[in-house]
């Protein structure tokens, strides 16, 4: 195995962490084989010796982009629990029966 750069090591570390805690899935099924988990980690990190350098670079770029989109998605919209806390702070009546869209609408009105 060739020397990995920092981004590749972090990606492999994340994948192995997911495997260790039973969160790593492929095609909807949990991965149980450690060799398969390592192969997935290397593939996502773009550090596989089974494919070309160009394809490895593309894999790493795709993984980084996916991670970045995930962070932005979480920050942009508050969760229902966060909206509920804000509604509770503002003492909005009927908040416990509201769904996320209704809570957003009620908070905009006040």
N, CA, C and O atoms as a GROMACS GRO file, in nm:
protein
  440
    1UNK      N    1   0.085  -0.118   0.000
    1UNK     CA    2   0.000   0.000   0.000
    1UNK      C    3   0.089   0.124   0.000
    1UNK      O    4   0.186   0.132   0.076
    2UNK      N    5   0.057   0.219  -0.085
    2UNK     CA    6   0.136   0.342  -0.097
    2UNK      C    7   0.109   0.435   0.021
    2UNK      O    8   0.012   0.420   0.094
    3UNK      N    9   0.198   0.530   0.035
    3UNK     CA   10   0.183   0.629   0.141
    3UNK      C   11   0.058   0.713   0.115
    3UNK      O   12   0.033   0.756   0.003
    4UNK      N   13  -0.020   0.735   0.220
    4UNK     CA   14  -0.144   0.811   0.206
    4UNK      C   15  -0.124   0.953   0.253
    4UNK      O   16  -0.044   0.981   0.342
    5UNK      N   17  -0.200   1.045   0.189
    5UNK     CA   18  -0.195   1.183   0.237
    5UNK      C   19  -0.294   1.199   0.353
    5UNK      O   20  -0.365   1.104   0.387
    6UNK      N   21  -0.298   1.316   0.411
    6UNK     CA   22  -0.379   1.340   0.531
    6UNK      C   23  -0.528   1.316   0.508
    6UNK      O   24  -0.594   1.252   0.589
    7UNK      N   25  -0.580   1.366   0.396
    7UNK     CA   26  -0.723   1.350   0.366
    7UNK      C   27  -0.758   1.202   0.350
    7UNK      O   28  -0.864   1.158   0.395
    8UNK      N   29  -0.670   1.127   0.288
    8UNK     CA   30  -0.694   0.984   0.270
    8UNK      C   31  -0.693   0.912   0.404
    8UNK      O   32  -0.778   0.826   0.428
    9UNK      N   33  -0.598   0.945   0.490
    9UNK     CA   34  -0.592   0.881   0.623
    9UNK      C   35  -0.719   0.910   0.702
    9UNK      O   36  -0.773   0.822   0.769
   10UNK      N   37  -0.767   1.035   0.696
   10UNK     CA   38  -0.888   1.072   0.770
   10UNK      C   39  -1.009   0.995   0.718
   10UNK      O   40  -1.092   0.950   0.796
   11UNK      N   41  -1.017   0.981   0.586
   11UNK     CA   42  -1.130   0.908   0.528
   11UNK      C   43  -1.127   0.761   0.569
   11UNK      O   44  -1.230   0.706   0.608
   12UNK      N   45  -1.012   0.699   0.562
   12UNK     CA   46  -0.999   0.558   0.602
   12UNK      C   47  -1.031   0.544   0.750
   12UNK      O   48  -1.098   0.448   0.790
   13UNK      N   49  -0.985   0.637   0.832
   13UNK     CA   50  -1.012   0.634   0.976
   13UNK      C   51  -1.162   0.644   1.003
   13UNK      O   52  -1.215   0.572   1.088
   14UNK      N   53  -1.232   0.734   0.930
   14UNK     CA   54  -1.376   0.751   0.947
   14UNK      C   55  -1.451   0.623   0.909
   14UNK      O   56  -1.540   0.579   0.981
   15UNK      N   57  -1.413   0.564   0.796
   15UNK     CA   58  -1.479   0.442   0.750
   15UNK      C   59  -1.457   0.328   0.850
   15UNK      O   60  -1.551   0.254   0.880
   16UNK      N   61  -1.337   0.314   0.902
   16UNK     CA   62  -1.310   0.208   0.999
   16UNK      C   63  -1.384   0.233   1.130
   16UNK      O   64  -1.426   0.138   1.197
   17UNK      N   65  -1.401   0.359   1.167
   17UNK     CA   66  -1.478   0.392   1.287
   17UNK      C   67  -1.623   0.349   1.267
   17UNK      O   68  -1.684   0.289   1.356
   18UNK      N   69  -1.679   0.380   1.148
   18UNK     CA   70  -1.816   0.338   1.118
   18UNK      C   71  -1.828   0.186   1.123
   18UNK      O   72  -1.926   0.133   1.176
   19UNK      N   73  -1.729   0.117   1.068
   19UNK     CA   74  -1.731  -0.030   1.069
   19UNK      C   75  -1.730  -0.083   1.213
   19UNK      O   76  -1.808  -0.172   1.248
   20UNK      N   77  -1.642  -0.027   1.294
   20UNK     CA   78  -1.626  -0.072   1.432
   20UNK      C   79  -1.755  -0.058   1.512
   20UNK      O   80  -1.783  -0.138   1.601
   21UNK      N   81  -1.832   0.046   1.481
   21UNK     CA   82  -1.956   0.072   1.555
   21UNK      C   83  -2.080   0.019   1.483
   21UNK      O   84  -2.193   0.050   1.522
   22UNK      N   85  -2.059  -0.060   1.378
   22UNK     CA   86  -2.172  -0.122   1.309
   22UNK      C   87  -2.253  -0.028   1.223
   22UNK      O   88  -2.368  -0.057   1.193
   23UNK      N   89  -2.196   0.085   1.182
   23UNK     CA   90  -2.269   0.184   1.104
   23UNK      C   91  -2.234   0.180   0.955
   23UNK      O   92  -2.300   0.246   0.875
   24UNK      N   93  -2.131   0.106   0.918
   24UNK     CA   94  -2.086   0.101   0.779
   24UNK      C   95  -2.178   0.010   0.699
   24UNK      O   96  -2.196  -0.107   0.734
   25UNK      N   97  -2.236   0.065   0.592
   25UNK     CA   98  -2.328  -0.012   0.509
   25UNK      C   99  -2.288  -0.003   0.363
   25UNK      O  100  -2.227   0.095   0.319
   26UNK      N  101  -2.322  -0.106   0.290
   26UNK     CA  102  -2.301  -0.108   0.146
   26UNK      C  103  -2.426  -0.169   0.085
   26UNK      O  104  -2.465  -0.280   0.120
   27UNK      N  105  -2.489  -0.097  -0.005
   27UNK     CA  106  -2.614  -0.142  -0.067
   27UNK      C  107  -2.720  -0.173   0.038
   27UNK      O  108  -2.796  -0.269   0.023
   28UNK      N  109  -2.725  -0.094   0.145
   28UNK     CA  110  -2.826  -0.110   0.248
   28UNK      C  111  -2.798  -0.217   0.352
   28UNK      O  112  -2.874  -0.230   0.448
   29UNK      N  113  -2.692  -0.294   0.334
   29UNK     CA  114  -2.660  -0.401   0.428
   29UNK      C  115  -2.536  -0.367   0.507
   29UNK      O  116  -2.441  -0.308   0.454
   30UNK      N  117  -2.536  -0.402   0.634
   30UNK     CA  118  -2.423  -0.374   0.722
   30UNK      C  119  -2.301  -0.458   0.683
   30UNK      O  120  -2.314  -0.577   0.654
   31UNK      N  121  -2.186  -0.396   0.684
   31UNK     CA  122  -2.061  -0.464   0.651
   31UNK      C  123  -2.011  -0.537   0.776
   31UNK      O  124  -1.999  -0.476   0.883
   32UNK      N  125  -1.981  -0.666   0.762
   32UNK     CA  126  -1.933  -0.745   0.876
   32UNK      C  127  -1.789  -0.792   0.858
   32UNK      O  128  -1.725  -0.834   0.954
   33UNK      N  129  -1.739  -0.787   0.737
   33UNK     CA  130  -1.606  -0.837   0.707
   33UNK      C  131  -1.504  -0.724   0.716
   33UNK      O  132  -1.518  -0.625   0.644
   34UNK      N  133  -1.403  -0.735   0.801
   34UNK     CA  134  -1.305  -0.626   0.816
   34UNK      C  135  -1.226  -0.597   0.689
   34UNK      O  136  -1.190  -0.483   0.663
   35UNK      N  137  -1.199  -0.701   0.608
   35UNK     CA  138  -1.127  -0.678   0.482
   35UNK      C  139  -1.211  -0.596   0.385
   35UNK      O  140  -1.159  -0.512   0.312
   36UNK      N  141  -1.341  -0.622   0.386
   36UNK     CA  142  -1.430  -0.545   0.299
   36UNK      C  143  -1.437  -0.400   0.347
   36UNK      O  144  -1.442  -0.308   0.265
   37UNK      N  145  -1.437  -0.379   0.478
   37UNK     CA  146  -1.439  -0.244   0.533
   37UNK      C  147  -1.313  -0.167   0.493
   37UNK      O  148  -1.320  -0.049   0.458
   38UNK      N  149  -1.199  -0.234   0.498
   38UNK     CA  150  -1.074  -0.170   0.458
   38UNK      C  151  -1.078  -0.135   0.310
   38UNK      O  152  -1.036  -0.026   0.270
   39UNK      N  153  -1.130  -0.226   0.227
   39UNK     CA  154  -1.139  -0.200   0.084
   39UNK      C  155  -1.230  -0.080   0.055
   39UNK      O  156  -1.198   0.002  -0.031
   40UNK      N  157  -1.340  -0.069   0.127
   40UNK     CA  158  -1.431   0.044   0.110
   40UNK      C  159  -1.362   0.173   0.151
   40UNK      O  160  -1.372   0.275   0.082
   41UNK      N  161  -1.292   0.168   0.263
   41UNK     CA  162  -1.219   0.287   0.310
   41UNK      C  163  -1.115   0.334   0.211
   41UNK      O  164  -1.106   0.453   0.182
   42UNK      N  165  -1.037   0.241   0.158
   42UNK     CA  166  -0.934   0.277   0.060
   42UNK      C  167  -0.998   0.330  -0.068
   42UNK      O  168  -0.946   0.424  -0.130
   43UNK      N  169  -1.107   0.271  -0.108
   43UNK     CA  170  -1.176   0.315  -0.230
   43UNK      C  171  -1.230   0.456  -0.213
   43UNK      O  172  -1.211   0.540  -0.301
   44UNK      N  173  -1.297   0.484  -0.101
   44UNK     CA  174  -1.350   0.618  -0.075
   44UNK      C  175  -1.238   0.721  -0.062
   44UNK      O  176  -1.254   0.836  -0.104
   45UNK      N  177  -1.127   0.679  -0.006
   45UNK     CA  178  -1.015   0.770   0.017
   45UNK      C  179  -0.934   0.794  -0.110
   45UNK      O  180  -0.850   0.883  -0.115
   46UNK      N  181  -0.960   0.713  -0.212
   46UNK     CA  182  -0.881   0.727  -0.334
   46UNK      C  183  -0.741   0.674  -0.314
   46UNK      O  184  -0.646   0.728  -0.372
   47UNK      N  185  -0.726   0.569  -0.234
   47UNK     CA  186  -0.594   0.514  -0.206
   47UNK      C  187  -0.584   0.367  -0.249
   47UNK      O  188  -0.495   0.295  -0.204
   48UNK      N  189  -0.674   0.325  -0.335
   48UNK     CA  190  -0.673   0.186  -0.378
   48UNK      C  191  -0.564   0.161  -0.482
   48UNK      O  192  -0.542   0.245  -0.570
   49UNK      N  193  -0.497   0.047  -0.472
   49UNK     CA  194  -0.396   0.014  -0.573
   49UNK      C  195  -0.456  -0.067  -0.687
   49UNK      O  196  -0.384  -0.112  -0.776
   50UNK      N  197  -0.587  -0.086  -0.684
   50UNK     CA  198  -0.655  -0.165  -0.787
   50UNK      C  199  -0.707  -0.080  -0.902
   50UNK      O  200  -0.746  -0.134  -1.006
   51UNK      N  201  -0.709   0.052  -0.886
   51UNK     CA  202  -0.762   0.140  -0.991
   51UNK      C  203  -0.659   0.248  -1.024
   51UNK      O  204  -0.558   0.263  -0.955
   52UNK      N  205  -0.685   0.322  -1.131
   52UNK     CA  206  -0.589   0.421  -1.179
   52UNK      C  207  -0.580   0.541  -1.085
   52UNK      O  208  -0.668   0.564  -1.002
   53UNK      N  209  -0.472   0.617  -1.100
   53UNK     CA  210  -0.450   0.737  -1.020
   53UNK      C  211  -0.562   0.838  -1.044
   53UNK      O  212  -0.609   0.904  -0.951
   54UNK      N  213  -0.603   0.851  -1.169
   54UNK     CA  214  -0.710   0.945  -1.204
   54UNK      C  215  -0.840   0.910  -1.132
   54UNK      O  216  -0.908   0.997  -1.078
   55UNK      N  217  -0.874   0.782  -1.133
   55UNK     CA  218  -0.997   0.738  -1.068
   55UNK      C  219  -0.988   0.754  -0.916
   55UNK      O  220  -1.087   0.788  -0.852
   56UNK      N  221  -0.870   0.730  -0.860
   56UNK     CA  222  -0.850   0.750  -0.716
   56UNK      C  223  -0.872   0.896  -0.679
   56UNK      O  224  -0.938   0.925  -0.579
   57UNK      N  225  -0.818   0.987  -0.758
   57UNK     CA  226  -0.836   1.130  -0.731
   57UNK      C  227  -0.983   1.169  -0.736
   57UNK      O  228  -1.031   1.246  -0.654
   58UNK      N  229  -1.054   1.113  -0.834
   58UNK     CA  230  -1.196   1.141  -0.847
   58UNK      C  231  -1.273   1.089  -0.725
   58UNK      O  232  -1.365   1.155  -0.677
   59UNK      N  233  -1.236   0.972  -0.676
   59UNK     CA  234  -1.302   0.914  -0.558
   59UNK      C  235  -1.284   1.002  -0.435
   59UNK      O  236  -1.378   1.026  -0.360
   60UNK      N  237  -1.161   1.049  -0.415
   60UNK     CA  238  -1.134   1.135  -0.300
   60UNK      C  239  -1.210   1.266  -0.311
   60UNK      O  240  -1.265   1.315  -0.212
   61UNK      N  241  -1.213   1.325  -0.431
   61UNK     CA  242  -1.286   1.451  -0.452
   61UNK      C  243  -1.435   1.431  -0.425
   61UNK      O  244  -1.499   1.517  -0.364
   62UNK      N  245  -1.490   1.318  -0.469
   62UNK     CA  246  -1.632   1.289  -0.448
   62UNK      C  247  -1.662   1.273  -0.299
   62UNK      O  248  -1.764   1.322  -0.250
   63UNK      N  249  -1.574   1.205  -0.228
   63UNK     CA  250  -1.592   1.184  -0.084
   63UNK      C  251  -1.587   1.317  -0.009
   63UNK      O  252  -1.668   1.342   0.080
   64UNK      N  253  -1.490   1.402  -0.045
   64UNK     CA  254  -1.479   1.534   0.020
   64UNK      C  255  -1.603   1.618  -0.006
   64UNK      O  256  -1.655   1.683   0.085
   65UNK      N  257  -1.652   1.617  -0.132
   65UNK     CA  258  -1.770   1.695  -0.167
   65UNK      C  259  -1.892   1.647  -0.090
   65UNK      O  260  -1.973   1.727  -0.044
   66UNK      N  261  -1.905   1.516  -0.077
   66UNK     CA  262  -2.018   1.459  -0.004
   66UNK      C  263  -2.016   1.502   0.142
   66UNK      O  264  -2.119   1.538   0.199
   67UNK      N  265  -1.898   1.500   0.202
   67UNK     CA  266  -1.884   1.541   0.342
   67UNK      C  267  -1.917   1.689   0.359
   67UNK      O  268  -1.981   1.729   0.456
   68UNK      N  269  -1.871   1.770   0.264
   68UNK     CA  270  -1.896   1.914   0.273
   68UNK      C  271  -2.046   1.943   0.260
   68UNK      O  272  -2.100   2.026   0.334
   69UNK      N  273  -2.112   1.877   0.166
   69UNK     CA  274  -2.256   1.898   0.149
   69UNK      C  275  -2.331   1.857   0.275
   69UNK      O  276  -2.426   1.924   0.314
   70UNK      N  277  -2.289   1.749   0.338
   70UNK     CA  278  -2.355   1.703   0.460
   70UNK      C  279  -2.344   1.803   0.572
   70UNK      O  280  -2.441   1.823   0.646
   71UNK      N  281  -2.231   1.868   0.586
   71UNK     CA  282  -2.213   1.968   0.691
   71UNK      C  283  -2.302   2.088   0.665
   71UNK      O  284  -2.366   2.141   0.756
   72UNK      N  285  -2.306   2.132   0.541
   72UNK     CA  286  -2.388   2.248   0.508
   72UNK      C  287  -2.536   2.220   0.528
   72UNK      O  288  -2.610   2.306   0.578
   73UNK      N  289  -2.578   2.101   0.491
   73UNK     CA  290  -2.719   2.066   0.505
   73UNK      C  291  -2.761   2.070   0.651
   73UNK      O  292  -2.871   2.115   0.683
   74UNK      N  293  -2.676   2.023   0.740
   74UNK     CA  294  -2.710   2.023   0.882
   74UNK      C  295  -2.716   2.164   0.939
   74UNK      O  296  -2.799   2.192   1.025
   75UNK      N  297  -2.630   2.252   0.892
   75UNK     CA  298  -2.625   2.386   0.949
   75UNK      C  299  -2.736   2.477   0.898
   75UNK      O  300  -2.780   2.567   0.969
   76UNK      N  301  -2.783   2.454   0.774
   76UNK     CA  302  -2.874   2.549   0.712
   76UNK      C  303  -3.015   2.546   0.774
   76UNK      O  304  -3.075   2.652   0.791
   77UNK      N  305  -3.068   2.430   0.806
   77UNK     CA  306  -3.203   2.424   0.860
   77UNK      C  307  -3.201   2.363   1.000
   77UNK      O  308  -3.137   2.261   1.023
   78UNK      N  309  -3.271   2.426   1.092
   78UNK     CA  310  -3.276   2.370   1.228
   78UNK      C  311  -3.364   2.245   1.232
   78UNK      O  312  -3.454   2.228   1.150
   79UNK      N  313  -3.339   2.159   1.327
   79UNK     CA  314  -3.419   2.038   1.343
   79UNK      C  315  -3.551   2.072   1.411
   79UNK      O  316  -3.570   2.184   1.460
   80UNK      N  317  -3.642   1.975   1.412
   80UNK     CA  318  -3.770   1.998   1.478
   80UNK      C  319  -3.749   2.024   1.626
   80UNK      O  320  -3.818   2.108   1.685
   81UNK      N  321  -3.656   1.952   1.686
   81UNK     CA  322  -3.628   1.970   1.829
   81UNK      C  323  -3.579   2.112   1.858
   81UNK      O  324  -3.619   2.173   1.958
   82UNK      N  325  -3.493   2.165   1.771
   82UNK     CA  326  -3.444   2.302   1.789
   82UNK      C  327  -3.557   2.403   1.773
   82UNK      O  328  -3.566   2.501   1.847
   83UNK      N  329  -3.644   2.379   1.673
   83UNK     CA  330  -3.759   2.468   1.653
   83UNK      C  331  -3.853   2.461   1.773
   83UNK      O  332  -3.907   2.563   1.817
   84UNK      N  333  -3.873   2.340   1.826
   84UNK     CA  334  -3.959   2.323   1.942
   84UNK      C  335  -3.904   2.399   2.062
   84UNK      O  336  -3.980   2.464   2.135
   85UNK      N  337  -3.773   2.392   2.083
   85UNK     CA  338  -3.711   2.465   2.194
   85UNK      C  339  -3.735   2.615   2.181
   85UNK      O  340  -3.767   2.683   2.279
   86UNK      N  341  -3.721   2.666   2.059
   86UNK     CA  342  -3.744   2.809   2.035
   86UNK      C  343  -3.891   2.845   2.058
   86UNK      O  344  -3.920   2.949   2.116
   87UNK      N  345  -3.983   2.758   2.014
   87UNK     CA  346  -4.126   2.782   2.034
   87UNK      C  347  -4.159   2.779   2.184
   87UNK      O  348  -4.243   2.856   2.231
   88UNK      N  349  -4.094   2.692   2.255
   88UNK     CA  350  -4.114   2.683   2.399
   88UNK      C  351  -4.067   2.811   2.467
   88UNK      O  352  -4.132   2.863   2.558
   89UNK      N  353  -3.950   2.861   2.421
   89UNK     CA  354  -3.896   2.984   2.477
   89UNK      C  355  -3.989   3.103   2.451
   89UNK      O  356  -4.004   3.191   2.535
   90UNK      N  357  -4.052   3.103   2.333
   90UNK     CA  358  -4.145   3.212   2.297
   90UNK      C  359  -4.287   3.187   2.346
   90UNK      O  360  -4.376   3.270   2.326
   91UNK      N  361  -4.309   3.071   2.409
   91UNK     CA  362  -4.439   3.035   2.467
   91UNK      C  363  -4.550   3.032   2.362
   91UNK      O  364  -4.655   3.092   2.382
   92UNK      N  365  -4.527   2.962   2.252
   92UNK     CA  366  -4.626   2.949   2.145
   92UNK      C  367  -4.723   2.837   2.182
   92UNK      O  368  -4.679   2.724   2.208
   93UNK      N  369  -4.854   2.865   2.185
   93UNK     CA  370  -4.952   2.763   2.223
   93UNK      C  371  -4.967   2.655   2.115
   93UNK      O  372  -4.956   2.684   1.996
   94UNK      N  373  -4.991   2.532   2.156
   94UNK     CA  374  -5.011   2.419   2.064
   94UNK      C  375  -4.884   2.366   2.000
   94UNK      O  376  -4.890   2.289   1.905
   95UNK      N  377  -4.770   2.406   2.052
   95UNK     CA  378  -4.642   2.368   1.991
   95UNK      C  379  -4.615   2.218   1.995
   95UNK      O  380  -4.547   2.166   1.906
   96UNK      N  381  -4.665   2.149   2.095
   96UNK     CA  382  -4.635   2.006   2.108
   96UNK      C  383  -4.702   1.923   1.999
   96UNK      O  384  -4.655   1.815   1.966
   97UNK      N  385  -4.811   1.973   1.942
   97UNK     CA  386  -4.881   1.900   1.837
   97UNK      C  387  -4.836   1.939   1.697
   97UNK      O  388  -4.881   1.881   1.599
   98UNK      N  389  -4.746   2.038   1.687
   98UNK     CA  390  -4.703   2.088   1.556
   98UNK      C  391  -4.590   2.003   1.498
   98UNK      O  392  -4.506   1.950   1.571
   99UNK      N  393  -4.592   1.992   1.366
   99UNK     CA  394  -4.478   1.927   1.299
   99UNK      C  395  -4.375   2.035   1.264
   99UNK      O  396  -4.393   2.151   1.300
  100UNK      N  397  -4.270   1.997   1.197
  100UNK     CA  398  -4.159   2.089   1.170
  100UNK      C  399  -4.205   2.209   1.088
  100UNK      O  400  -4.170   2.323   1.120
  101UNK      N  401  -4.281   2.186   0.982
  101UNK     CA  402  -4.327   2.295   0.896
  101UNK      C  403  -4.416   2.392   0.973
  101UNK      O  404  -4.405   2.514   0.957
  102UNK      N  405  -4.505   2.338   1.056
  102UNK     CA  406  -4.594   2.424   1.135
  102UNK      C  407  -4.516   2.506   1.238
  102UNK      O  408  -4.547   2.622   1.261
  103UNK      N  409  -4.415   2.444   1.299
  103UNK     CA  410  -4.332   2.518   1.395
  103UNK      C  411  -4.258   2.633   1.326
  103UNK      O  412  -4.250   2.743   1.379
  104UNK      N  413  -4.203   2.606   1.206
  104UNK     CA  414  -4.135   2.712   1.131
  104UNK      C  415  -4.230   2.827   1.102
  104UNK      O  416  -4.195   2.944   1.118
  105UNK      N  417  -4.351   2.793   1.058
  105UNK     CA  418  -4.451   2.895   1.024
  105UNK      C  419  -4.490   2.976   1.147
  105UNK      O  420  -4.501   3.099   1.140
  106UNK      N  421  -4.512   2.909   1.259
  106UNK     CA  422  -4.551   2.978   1.383
  106UNK      C  423  -4.439   3.069   1.433
  106UNK      O  424  -4.466   3.179   1.483
  107UNK      N  425  -4.315   3.025   1.420
  107UNK     CA  426  -4.202   3.107   1.465
  107UNK      C  427  -4.181   3.228   1.374
  107UNK      O  428  -4.136   3.334   1.420
  108UNK      N  429  -4.214   3.215   1.246
  108UNK     CA  430  -4.202   3.330   1.156
  108UNK      C  431  -4.305   3.437   1.188
  108UNK      O  432  -4.277   3.556   1.175
  109UNK      N  433  -4.425   3.394   1.229
  109UNK     CA  434  -4.531   3.489   1.260
  109UNK      C  435  -4.500   3.574   1.382
  109UNK      O  436  -4.538   3.690   1.387
  110UNK      N  437  -4.431   3.516   1.478
  110UNK     CA  438  -4.405   3.590   1.602
  110UNK      C  439  -4.270   3.649   1.603
  110UNK      O  440  -4.232   3.714   1.701
   0.00000   0.00000   0.00000
